[in-house]
């Protein structure tokens, strides 16, 4: 058992921004399921959006964010984050030389889809996440204790006060450990690994969302999954992300014979909103036609995009031919643990920041390069709030000891099958019949009733994947319209009258646990 002032689950940009800005007299512990540098934030090629250009203004950035989010956004969240963006970027740029600059020494600004101005700040060409993350990692103070390869799996609650006071976790040895803190923060990222095609790190399985759901926290907007239009696609497999900045620099989407596919589809053509571009590419792939990014118009491609060049070369793509085969894949979840603008969840003492949270910034579809911005903003805001609180009174269970528990292998479905079914039935194009099939398939495993104390860490991740997949599927079934990242072929249009800002909120009814014995096996079909 360990006692800390702040326990942070996850090690992405939101988590490290928070940890680095907390007062040094606070004891801070970071728990991460894998390694610190195996996160979506570290992999992020695209940049950070901020209205700092001569012709730009935060009001324009706000409009672009609302338009991309199909006006499902929380406008207060949009205005606060976007207004704070320029100062966040300038302050960060003053701390080190990790952003790209032009010949005048000014921050180089790129263009990405659905933006009306060049406002994307990059680092290392297409290694923005890595550059910023290395800076944050190297600037962690001595009061921050990082524990890698630790799987957090159950929040510890004081049920009388509806307050979260800690978290259970397991290391590689499988032993249960308890971490108590005055402030418990989930910053474990999204759920991209639920799909067979994804840009996400291997560890991003929806753990934090599922864990908060099982504790009774409100989960919102899970039907809105963003599929990035352009992942490198070879022999039926996706091999890595091809940043939207490539299209921002002039690349266009074409068929094998060179026919542009976005002509007449959207006014912004290849730089249209991600859900529009993804759906268009998906239509061609379903009809057996490969889609390529034509990069022949981009001068010195390898210098501008060194990381993408390396990915392509590693997979045998000859960039001199000017074409990169692409396919869409899951990239970002707009929903998550429902929070206010500070990061407070519906459970006292439990906070969520980064992609695992939902304060309404992104609405139904995230505007490109607003995600790293959100993490920086949320980490900063929550640090200021916690710093003002000072050291809280630590609560712990009366009996904090725990007996050794034998771990048992539970019968779970083949996760690759689940990912394939999610892609087919709850992916880019959805309909009632397929969603009901998937609900039935997921429901048979009763994943929310399994005793996680007796499960191996690898099985815990699979269980969380099943729970999060169920939340997405159920939400997608309930929303009978198409909006942003949620497209229903049987309800292909937006329904502003019924659905414009109506959110679907899920809350686990814990009495289910009290009325049923824990199920230690799940029946696979």
N, C-alpha and C positions, 0 to 999 in steps of 0.2 A: 504494500500500500504506500502511495506517495501523496503528499499534500502540496499543492501549488496555488498561487493566486489565480493564474490563468492557464487553462489547458486548451491547446489548439490542435484539432484533428485535421491533418492535411498540411502540405508544404508548398502550395502554389503561391502566386504573386499576392493574393489577398492575405494569406496566412503570414507570409514573411514581411509584408508591409506592416501588418498589425504588430507582430513580434518586435520588429525593429524600432517601432515608435512608442512602445510602452515604457513607462518609467523604470529605471534600473533597479529601484528598490522592490519591484514586483518580481516574484518567482514565476517564470514562464516555461512551460513545457510543450514542445511540439511532438506529436505522435504522427508518424507517416507510415503507411502500409508497405511502401517499398523504399526506394532511395530518394533523397531530397531532389535529385536532378531528373527523376523520372516522373514528370508531371506535364499536364497540358500547357501550363504556363511556360515551362522550359522549352517545349517544342514549338511554341508559337512563332510562326514565320512573319505573319502580318504585324502591323505596328500598333500604335496607340493614337486614337483620334482626339484631336483638340483644335479648336478654332483659333489658331494663332497666325494665320496668313494675313497679308495686308488687305485682301479683299474679303476676308472671312469674318464671321461674327457668331457667337454662341447661339444667337437666335436662328441662324441658318442650320446649325448643327442640330438644334432642337427639332426643327421641322423635318429634317432628314430622318432623325431617330423615330419620330412619331409616324412618318410615312412608312418606313420599313417595318415598324411594329404594327402596322395596320390599325393604329389608334386604339389598340387594346392597352397601351401603356398607362402607368401611373404618372400623370403629367408632372406632379410635384417632384417625383424622383428624377424624371428626365431633366427638368430645369435645374435642379440642384447639382446633379452630376456633371452635366454639360457645362454649366457656368463655372464649376470648379476646375474643369479640365485644363485650361491654359496655365493656371498657377501651379497645378500638380506637375505638369510637364516641365515648366520652367524651373521649378524647385528641384526636380529630379535631375534635369540636365546640368544644373550647377554642381551636382555632387560627383560628377565623373564624366569622362569622355566616352560614352557608350552609345550615343545617338549619331546618326549620319548627318553631315553638314555639307552645304554647297560651297562654292569657291569663295563666297563672301564670309564664310564662317557661320552662316545662319542655319538653323535646323532645316534639313531637307524634307520637303513635304510631298508625299505621294498621293495618288488618287486610288480609290477603291469603289466597288459597286455601291450604288444608291447614295453616294455622297455627291453634293452639288458643288463642292470645292475641294481643292487639294489640301488635305488637313491630316494626313497620316504620317506620324513620326516613326522612323525606322531606326534600327540599330544593326550594324553588320550586314546591310543589304536586306537579307531575309532571315536574320537571326535575332530579332528584337527580344523575344522572350528569353533566350539564353543570356543576352547581354544584361538585361535588367535583373534577371534572377541571380546571376553571378554577383552583381553589385549588392543585392539585398542579402544574399547568403554571406558574403564577405564582410558585411557590416552588422551582423548580429552581435549583440553584446553578451557579456559573460553571464548575465541573468537568464539567458535563454538556453535551455537544455533540450537538445534534439535527440529523439529516439527513432531510429529507422527500423524497418521490418517489424512493425508493431501494428496489428490489426485491431482497431477499435470496433466493438460490435454491439455493445448494449449500454445505453445511458442509465445512470443511477439516479433515481428520483426520490425526493421526499414528497410522497403522495399527499400528505396532509397540507403541505404548503404549495402544491403544484410547482415544485422547484427542482431543477436539475442540479445535482451536487457533485456529479462525477461521471466516470465512464469505465466500463470493463473492457479489457483488451487482452490479446494473446500475442506472444512473440513466436518465433520460429519453433521453439520448444513446446508450444501448445499450452503452457501454463497460464492460468488466469491471473491477471494483475488488475488492481483497482487504482485509478487515478482520481483524486478528489481535487476540486478547485472552486473558487468563488465564482468564476466565470468559465463556462464550458463553451467553446466555439467550434462549430463544424465548418471546415473550409476544405472539404475533401473532393471538390470538383463535381463534374457532371456524371453522365451515364452512357457515354458513347460506345462502350464495349458491348452494349446490348444488341448491337447490329453487326451483321457480317462485314459490312463495308464501313470503316470509320477512320477518322484522322486522329483519334484519341490514344493516349498512352495506355498500355496494357492494364494498368492498375485502376483505370477510371470506370467503375462498375456500378455507380449509384449507391455506394455504401452509406454515405451520410444521409441521403434522402430517406432510404429505407430505415435506417437506425432512428432518425427523428420521427418517422411515421409510426414505428412500433412503440415509441415512447408517448405517443399521443399528440405530437405537434401537428399543426396544420400544414398540409402540402397543397400547392396551388399550381394551376396552369401546366400540368404535365403533358398535355396533348401537343404542346408546341415544341417540336423537335426541329432544329435547323440541320438541313443536309447541305454540306458544302458542295458546290457544283463540281469542283475539280480536284479529285484525288488521282494520283498516278495509277493507271489501270492496265495490268498486264496478265494475260492468260486467266482472266476471270477473278483476279485478286487485286486488291488495292495495296499499294506499296508505300504511300506517303502523301503528304499534302502538297499541292501546287497552289501557292498563295494567290489570293484574289488580286494582289498587287501586280501579278503578271498580266492580267487583263487590264488593270489600271494603266500599265505601260504600253498597251496597244495590241496585245494578243487577242485573237478572235477564235470563237468556237466554230469548227467546220466538220463536215463529213469527210470520208476518205477521198472523195473526188474534189474536195476543196470548197464545197457549197456552204456558205455561212448559215448557221441554224437559228440565229436570233433576229434576223431581219423580219420586221413586221410583228414581232412577238411582244416587244416592250419598247417604249420610247428611248430608253437608255441602252437598248440592245444587249451587248455582252456584259455591260455593267449594271444590268437590272438587278432587282432584289434577289437574294439567294434562292428563295423558294421558287421564283419564276424560272430562273436559269436551271436549277436542279430538276424541276419537273420537265423542262424541255429536253434536257439531255437524257433523262430517264425514258421518255417516250421513244427516242431513237434507239436506245439500248434494248428496250423491250421488243422492238421490231427488227432486232438483229443487226443494227447499223452502229459501227464504232464512231465515237466522237473524238476529235483531236483539238488541242490548243495549237493554233498556228502562231508561232513565235517569231516568224521571219522578219517582222517589222521592228523587233526590239534589238537595238544595237548593243553590242558587248553584253549579251545576256549573262554569260558566266560571271562577269564582274558585278553585275547588278543583283544576281540571284545565285550566290555561291552554294548555298545549302541545297537549293532545288537542283542545281547542276550536278552536285554530288549524288543526290538521290537517283537522278536519271541515269547517270553514268554507271552507278552501282547495279542498276537493273537493265543495262544493255541498251539504253535509248541513245541513239545518235542525234544529238542536238543540231548538228550541221544540216540535217534534213528538215529542220524547222517545224516538226510536229511532235506533240506529246499526247499520247492516248490518255483520256481521262474518263472518270465516272464519278457520280455523286456518292457521298457517304455521310453518316451521322457525324455531326461536328459539335453541336452545342444544344443544351436544353434551356429554353427560356424560363421554364417553371422551376419549382424546387421548394425548399422550406420557406414558408411565408414569413416575411420579416417587415419591420418598419424601416425607416431610412437609416437608423443606427445599426440595425442588424439583430434586433431583439425578436425572438420567435414568440409563439403563443404560450411557451413554457418559461416561467421565470428562471433566470440563470443560464438559459440556453440561447446561444446566438448562432447565426449562420451568415457567412460572407462568401463572396466569389460565386462561381457557377452553381454551387449547391444551394444557393439562396435564391429567393425571388422577391424583390422589392418593387417590381414593376417597371424597371428601366427599359427592358427590351420588348415588352408587349408580346405580340404574336410572332415576332421575327427580329432577331438581333441585327442591328446595323453593324457592318464590318468594322472591326477594330475598336468597338465599344466595350469589349470584354476585359481586356487588360486594364482599360481605364476604370471600369467598375471595380475591379479588384484593388487598384491603388486607392480609389476613393473610399471604398468601404473599410479597408484596413486603416486608413487615416482617421476616418470618422469614429470608428469603434475605439481606436486607441485613445483619442481625446476623451471620449465618454468614460472609459475605464480609468484613465489617469485621474479624472476628476472625482471618481468614486473612492480612490485610495484603496488601502487593504481592506477587504471585506472579512466578515466573520465566517470562517470555514466551517461548513457542516459536513458531518460524516455519519455513516450508519453506526448504530450502537455496537453492533457486532461486525467489525470490519474484516474479521478473519474469514478465510474461505478454504474449504476442504478440497484436497485434490480430486479432480473429476476425471474419470476415464473417458477418453475421446472415442467416439464410435463413428464409423463411416456410414453416412446416411445415403439412401437411394435417391439420387437426383437425376433429372433428365440430362441428356447430352447437351452441353451448353452451346456447342456449334449448331445443333439442331434448333435450339431456342433462338439463336441469333439469326439463322436463316429464315425462320418463321416470322420473327419480328420484322425483318427486312421486307418479306413478301406481304405480310398482312397488316403491319402497323408502320410501314415505311413511308416513302415519298407520296404514294397514292393509296388511299384507304377507302373502304366501304363497309357497310353494316355487316354483311355476311362474313367477311374475313375477320372483322373485329370481334364478332361473336364467337367465331371458331377459336380465335386466339385466347379470348377470355376463358373459354371452356378448357382449352389445353393447359393454360397456366393454373387455373383454379384447382385442377385435380391434385396438385402437389402440396397444397395447403402450407406453403412456405412460411407464412406468418405465424404458424403454430409450432414450428420446430424448436427444440431446445438448443439454443446456440451455445450454451455452456459446454455441451457434450460434443460439439462439432469441431472438426479440424478447421484452421483458418482458411484453407482453400475452399472448403465447403461453405463457409460463412459467406464468402464473396459470391458464390453461386446462388445461395439463398437470397442474398440482397438483390442480385440481378433479377431473380424471379419476382420479387416483391415490387421492385421499381418498374419492371416490364408490365406488371398488372396495373399499376397506377397510370402508366401512359396509355395502355389499351383501354381501360375503363373511361378515362377522360376523353379519349378520341371517339369512343362510342357515344358518349353523352353530348358532345358538341356537334350538333347537326347543322353545320355550315362549313365553309372553307375560309380560313383566315391565316395569313402568314405561313408558318411552318406546318400547319395542319390543313391537309387537302383531302376532302371527301369527294370521290367521283360521283356519289349518289346525292350529294349536296354541294355542287361545284361553285356556289356563289356565296359571298359574304351576306349575312343577315343582320344588318345593323339594328333593326327593330328589336330583335330578341337577344342578340349576342354581343353587341359592340364592346362593352366593358364587363360583361358578366363572366366571372371566374368560377371554375370548378374546383372546389376545395375538398380535399380528402382528410379525414381524421380517423385514425385507427381506434376502434372501440375495444378498450382493454378488457372489458368484461368477457370477451370471447376467450381470453386466456383462463379466466376463472371458471368458465362453464365447460371447458374441454380439457381433457388430459393432453399434455404435450404429445404430439405425434412425432415419433423418432424415425419413421421411415416414410418415404413418399413413393407412391406407385407410379412408375414410368410406363408410358404406353409402348 
